[in-house]
Amino acid sequence: MKDILIFGGFNWLGYELTKLFIEKNIFSNIIIVDNLKNYLSKDNKVKSKFDEYAHLYNENIFIHTINIKDKLELETIYKSYNIDTVINNIKFNYSSNKNERNDLLRGYSNIINLNDSYSIKKY
């Protein structure tokens, strides 16, 4: 089986996808890349949901805190796993400042370029 990479996966949708992939045994590994901006918020319901799968952390679920604008760090993810499918669940927030928007666009470009470089067909 192949691995799936979910960008922006530590949220409600990422949890629901992770749950589905585990229940259906669709992928060997689920790799999540997220900045974990809301990870420590006291009412983070997603964290408690993900904790249901804590026993799979570093076994089948791998969570990486990487900024997508850092192409070299992203590439280590692509090199380390047998990725077949990529989901980009990172929202573009137009109300962010110009630098944040530019960083996000650079990150999107990095994802697309790495998908091309590593022949990802499902994106």
VENNOR-V362913 format. One record per run of one state. SS is the DSSP state (hx for helix, st for strand, lp for the rest). FROM is the first residue (numbers start at 1). LEN is the number of residues. If there is no record, write none. Layout:
SS|FROM|LEN, SS|FROM|LEN
//
This chain:
lp|1|2, st|3|5, lp|8|4, hx|12|13, lp|25|5, st|30|4, lp|34|11, hx|45|12, st|57|1, lp|58|3, st|61|4, lp|65|6, hx|71|10, lp|81|2, st|83|6, lp|89|9, hx|98|20, lp|118|4, st|122|1, lp|123|1
//
